[in-house]
Structures are given as structure tokens and as C-alpha cells.
Amino acid sequence: MYDDDMPVEGWMGQGWAPGGTDALTQKECAFLSLPPELFFASELFQGQYVRRRVRVRDYPIQSTCAHRTLHYTGVRLDQFDQDVFLACAARFPRQKSSAPCTRKMDLRGLAREVLKRAGTTDRRRVAESLRRLESGRIKIRDGRFTCYLQPIQKALFDDKAGFCLIELNPEMLISLQRLDNLQGFVRERFQLPKVSMDRWLHGVMHYSDRICIPFSGLPALSGNAQAVPVQVEESVNRLRTSVSLYRLSLGEGGLEISRQARAGGERR
């Protein structure tokens, strides 16, 4: 099933209500509980700020998730697109079901949060990113089930008023909201230097399960060919001056993510 074929109420709306004839099975529900590392500890949002955009079809995305595969079709996304996606996500209430939710966004406010300025060019860059997020298609498989989704399901722009109505993919939003304080995570991210690997590593620290990523695998996993040990160490050192690296450290073999509890509560 493609998103465009879904009933407007979403997975759990008409025809998908618990107890109904077509209610989701336990295995289907488990599959749709998407691991956040698929999106935020992977090369879906490349660990760089891209100047020349590339369009791909059915591109295999590397991630730290061992029990799902992800393929992407569309214009490749980078850390700027992740900035925009997170700024939008932080404006949504906690998602309790797969029913879609829409929020009105002020392009000027989004641009100011993401770019620290809100001129005409800045607002246009944010709008272009929103369109990339809406046009991209993601395919997720686990050996039995296949799910097709897009980061932004709908986007309505009011060019005169400078506003847009955004409907985020509810499964991706639920995945993001596994953090107790998503808004705090996003605020912390935007306080970091605008260095792509710093922000990518910050996301990996929050959203990846316990893992050791070999240095040799970081360029492919991050989507950044410059993610060599020296550059990664510089990023970690910069992060250390800004945030608590409670889960992230550098070992002899690579980047280590621990299971330690995070500040403010356990990761769910």
C-alpha cells in the first residue's frame, strides 16, 4: 500500500481501527513501530550540507538498524533537510496514533530557527527543503512486510501570507518522539555549530541503539566521504564543549554508542 492509497484517517483510521474487520495484526503493528535509527542514525539525511543535489531511485540507505532495510527515491536529503524536518516535528504535539496531524508553519519563523535569519532567500531555501521532504519516497522492508512512506505527507503553501500547512508522516513522528523531550533535543541541536558531522553525530548519539561503528564504515553510514577518523575526532571534541556526550565516545576501533541512561530519563 502506498501513502496515496491510504484512507484519509491514516493507518488506524477508517478500515484500520482496532477491532475492525481490517484491524492491524500484532505483527503489522510491530513492523510499523519504526526504529528511529533508520532515519536519524543513517545516511538518509547525509552527514553533510550538499551544494549540488542528486536525484536517486531505489537507493539503498545504510543505517545502524540491523532488522530493517531502507531504500530511498527522490532528491538526496542532507543535514539542512534534517534541520527543517526537526524544526517542523518539534511544533507537533505528541503523536498517540497513526492518524495524520496537520500544523500551520510560519516560513519566516522556520527560517529564523534553522538559518538564524529570515530573508526572502532564506524562506525560499526552507520551502524548497519542505518540497524535497514531501517528494521523497522511502521503502522499508524486514523480510516479510514492506512499507512505503514519505517524510512529509502533505504540504500546502500560501505564497501570499508566507505560511504552509504541513502533515508529517505519523510513523516517523512517533519514532522521533521516543525521546522524552524532543523539543529539548531540537533546541540543543540548533545551538551546535553548523557543522554537518557534528549534527549528524548528535543525532546518532540520541537515536542509535548500543553499537560500535568501525571508522572504516563511517563514511558510508554518514553519507560523508570526509568522515575519516581525524574529522570525526574533531567533531566529537567540538560536541564535548557544547553537550554532554553521555552515550558517545571514541574507541580504538571506532565510534562507540553505549546503553547509558540519558539525562532526564531512560530512552524508551
C-alpha positions as CSV (number, residue, x, y, z in Angstrom):
1,M,0.0,0.0,0.0
2,Y,1.3,3.5,-0.9
3,D,0.5,6.6,1.2
4,D,-1.6,8.0,-1.6
5,D,-3.9,4.9,-1.4
6,M,-4.5,5.2,2.3
7,P,-7.8,6.4,3.8
8,V,-7.5,10.0,5.0
9,E,-7.7,8.9,8.6
10,G,-4.3,7.1,8.3
11,W,-3.3,3.5,9.2
12,M,-5.6,3.5,12.2
13,G,-8.5,5.3,10.7
14,Q,-11.3,4.0,8.6
15,G,-10.7,0.3,7.7
16,W,-7.8,0.1,10.1
17,A,-9.5,0.7,13.5
18,P,-8.5,-1.8,16.3
19,G,-11.2,-4.5,16.5
20,G,-12.5,-3.8,13.0
21,T,-12.6,-6.2,10.1
22,D,-9.3,-5.0,8.7
23,A,-7.6,-4.2,12.1
24,L,-3.8,-4.4,12.0
25,T,-2.4,-7.6,13.3
26,Q,0.2,-7.6,16.2
27,K,3.0,-8.3,13.7
28,E,1.9,-5.5,11.4
29,C,1.8,-3.1,14.4
30,A,5.3,-4.2,15.4
31,F,6.6,-3.7,11.9
32,L,5.1,-0.2,11.8
33,S,6.8,0.7,15.1
34,L,9.8,2.0,13.1
35,P,13.2,2.2,14.8
36,P,14.4,5.8,14.9
37,E,17.9,4.8,13.8
38,L,16.5,4.1,10.3
39,F,16.1,7.8,9.8
40,F,18.4,9.5,12.2
41,A,21.4,7.2,12.5
42,S,21.8,6.5,8.8
43,E,22.6,8.2,5.6
44,L,19.0,9.1,4.8
45,F,19.9,12.6,5.9
46,Q,23.5,12.7,4.8
47,G,26.1,14.0,7.3
48,Q,26.9,17.0,5.1
49,Y,25.5,20.1,3.6
50,V,25.1,19.4,-0.1
51,R,25.6,22.1,-2.7
52,R,24.7,20.0,-5.8
53,R,21.6,17.9,-5.3
54,V,21.4,14.4,-6.8
55,R,18.2,12.5,-7.6
56,V,18.3,8.8,-7.0
57,R,15.9,5.9,-7.4
58,D,15.5,2.9,-5.0
59,Y,18.9,3.9,-3.4
60,P,19.9,1.6,-0.6
61,I,20.3,3.6,2.6
62,Q,22.8,2.4,5.2
63,S,21.8,2.6,8.8
64,T,22.7,1.2,12.3
65,C,19.4,-0.8,12.3
66,A,20.0,-4.5,11.7
67,H,16.5,-5.7,11.3
68,R,15.1,-3.3,8.6
69,T,16.3,-2.2,5.2
70,L,15.6,1.2,3.7
71,H,15.6,2.4,0.1
72,Y,15.1,6.0,-1.0
73,T,13.8,7.6,-4.2
74,G,14.0,11.3,-4.7
75,V,16.4,14.2,-4.3
76,R,19.0,13.2,-1.7
77,L,18.5,14.8,1.7
78,D,21.2,16.4,3.8
79,Q,21.6,17.9,7.3
80,F,19.8,21.1,6.2
81,D,16.8,19.0,5.4
82,Q,17.0,17.3,8.7
83,D,17.2,20.7,10.4
84,V,14.0,21.7,8.6
85,F,12.3,18.3,9.4
86,L,13.2,18.5,13.1
87,A,12.1,22.2,13.3
88,C,8.7,21.1,12.0
89,A,8.5,18.0,14.2
90,A,9.1,20.0,17.3
91,R,6.0,22.0,16.6
92,F,3.7,18.9,16.7
93,P,2.1,17.5,19.8
94,R,2.9,14.0,21.0
95,Q,1.6,11.6,18.4
96,K,-0.6,8.9,20.0
97,S,-1.8,7.1,16.9
98,S,-1.1,6.8,13.2
99,A,-3.9,9.3,12.4
100,P,-2.3,12.2,10.5
101,C,-2.0,15.6,12.1
102,T,-1.5,18.9,10.3
103,R,0.2,22.1,11.6
104,K,0.4,25.6,10.2
105,M,4.0,26.7,9.9
106,D,5.3,30.2,9.5
107,L,8.1,30.1,6.9
108,R,9.7,33.2,8.4
109,G,9.8,31.5,11.8
110,L,11.2,28.3,10.4
111,A,13.9,30.1,8.5
112,R,14.8,32.1,11.6
113,E,15.1,28.9,13.7
114,V,17.1,26.9,11.1
115,L,19.2,29.6,9.4
116,K,19.2,32.4,12.1
117,R,17.8,34.8,9.5
118,A,14.6,35.1,7.6
119,G,15.1,37.0,4.3
120,T,13.5,36.1,1.0
121,T,16.3,33.7,0.0
122,D,16.2,32.0,3.4
123,R,12.5,31.4,3.3
124,R,12.8,30.1,-0.2
125,R,15.5,27.6,0.9
126,V,13.2,26.3,3.7
127,A,10.3,26.0,1.3
128,E,12.5,24.1,-1.2
129,S,13.5,21.7,1.6
130,L,9.9,21.1,2.6
131,R,9.2,20.2,-1.1
132,R,12.1,17.7,-1.1
133,L,10.8,16.1,2.1
134,E,7.3,15.8,0.5
135,S,8.5,14.4,-2.8
136,G,11.0,11.9,-1.4
137,R,9.8,8.3,-1.1
138,I,11.0,5.7,1.5
139,K,10.7,1.9,1.2
140,I,11.2,-0.1,4.4
141,R,11.4,-3.9,4.5
142,D,12.0,-6.6,7.1
143,G,11.8,-9.8,5.1
144,R,8.1,-10.1,5.3
145,F,6.5,-6.6,5.3
146,T,7.2,-3.6,3.0
147,C,6.1,-0.1,3.9
148,Y,6.1,2.9,1.6
149,L,6.1,6.4,3.1
150,Q,7.3,10.0,2.7
151,P,8.7,12.3,5.4
152,I,6.1,15.0,4.7
153,Q,2.8,13.6,3.5
154,K,1.1,16.8,2.5
155,A,2.3,20.4,2.1
156,L,0.1,23.4,1.3
157,F,1.8,26.7,0.7
158,D,0.2,30.1,1.0
159,D,2.7,32.2,-1.0
160,K,1.0,35.4,-0.2
161,A,0.8,35.0,3.5
162,G,4.1,33.2,3.9
163,F,2.6,30.2,5.7
164,C,2.3,26.5,4.9
165,L,0.2,23.6,6.2
166,I,2.4,20.6,6.9
167,E,1.4,17.0,7.6
168,L,4.3,14.9,8.8
169,N,4.4,11.1,8.4
170,P,2.9,9.9,11.7
171,E,5.2,6.8,11.9
172,M,8.3,9.0,11.6
173,L,7.0,11.4,14.1
174,I,6.2,8.6,16.6
175,S,9.7,7.3,16.0
176,L,11.2,10.7,16.7
177,Q,9.1,11.2,19.9
178,R,10.7,8.1,21.6
179,L,12.8,10.8,23.2
180,D,11.0,12.2,26.3
181,N,12.0,15.7,25.3
182,L,12.1,16.1,21.5
183,Q,11.8,19.9,21.8
184,G,14.9,19.9,24.1
185,F,16.8,17.7,21.6
186,V,16.0,20.1,18.7
187,R,16.9,23.2,20.7
188,E,20.2,21.6,21.6
189,R,20.9,20.7,18.0
190,F,20.3,24.3,16.9
191,Q,22.7,25.6,19.5
192,L,25.5,23.5,18.0
193,P,27.9,24.9,15.4
194,K,26.6,24.5,11.9
195,V,29.0,21.7,11.1
196,S,27.3,18.8,9.4
197,M,29.1,15.9,11.0
198,D,28.7,17.4,14.5
199,R,24.9,17.5,14.0
200,W,24.8,14.0,12.4
201,L,26.8,12.6,15.4
202,H,24.5,14.4,17.8
203,G,21.5,12.6,16.2
204,V,23.3,9.2,16.2
205,M,24.0,9.6,19.9
206,H,20.4,10.2,20.7
207,Y,18.7,7.7,18.4
208,S,21.0,4.7,17.8
209,D,21.0,1.5,19.9
210,R,24.2,0.4,21.5
211,I,26.7,-0.2,18.8
212,C,30.4,0.2,17.8
213,I,30.7,1.7,14.3
214,P,34.1,1.0,12.8
215,F,35.9,4.0,11.5
216,S,36.1,2.4,8.1
217,G,32.3,2.3,8.0
218,L,31.5,5.9,9.0
219,P,31.9,7.5,5.5
220,A,29.2,5.2,4.0
221,L,26.9,5.2,7.1
222,S,27.0,9.0,7.3
223,G,26.9,9.7,3.6
224,N,30.0,11.9,4.0
225,A,33.3,10.7,2.4
226,Q,35.2,13.1,4.7
227,A,34.1,11.2,7.8
228,V,37.6,9.9,8.4
229,P,39.0,9.4,12.0
230,V,40.6,12.8,12.3
231,Q,37.5,14.6,11.2
232,V,35.3,12.5,13.4
233,E,37.5,13.2,16.4
234,E,37.4,16.9,15.7
235,S,33.6,16.7,15.7
236,V,33.4,14.8,18.9
237,N,35.7,17.3,20.6
238,R,33.5,20.2,19.4
239,L,30.4,18.4,20.7
240,R,32.1,17.8,24.0
241,T,32.3,21.6,24.6
242,S,28.6,22.0,23.9
243,V,26.7,19.0,25.1
244,S,27.0,16.0,27.4
245,L,28.4,13.1,25.5
246,Y,26.6,10.6,27.8
247,R,26.5,7.8,25.2
248,L,29.1,8.7,22.5
249,S,32.8,8.0,22.7
250,L,35.7,7.1,20.5
251,G,37.3,3.7,21.0
252,E,40.3,2.2,19.3
253,G,38.2,0.5,16.7
254,G,35.6,3.2,16.0
255,L,32.7,5.2,17.3
256,E,31.0,3.7,20.4
257,I,27.4,4.2,21.4
258,S,26.6,2.9,24.9
259,R,23.3,2.0,26.6
260,Q,23.7,4.5,29.4
261,A,20.6,6.3,30.6
262,R,20.3,9.8,29.2
263,A,19.8,12.9,31.2
264,G,16.2,13.4,32.2
265,G,15.1,9.8,31.9
266,E,15.5,6.5,30.2
267,R,15.4,6.2,26.5
268,R,12.1,4.4,25.7
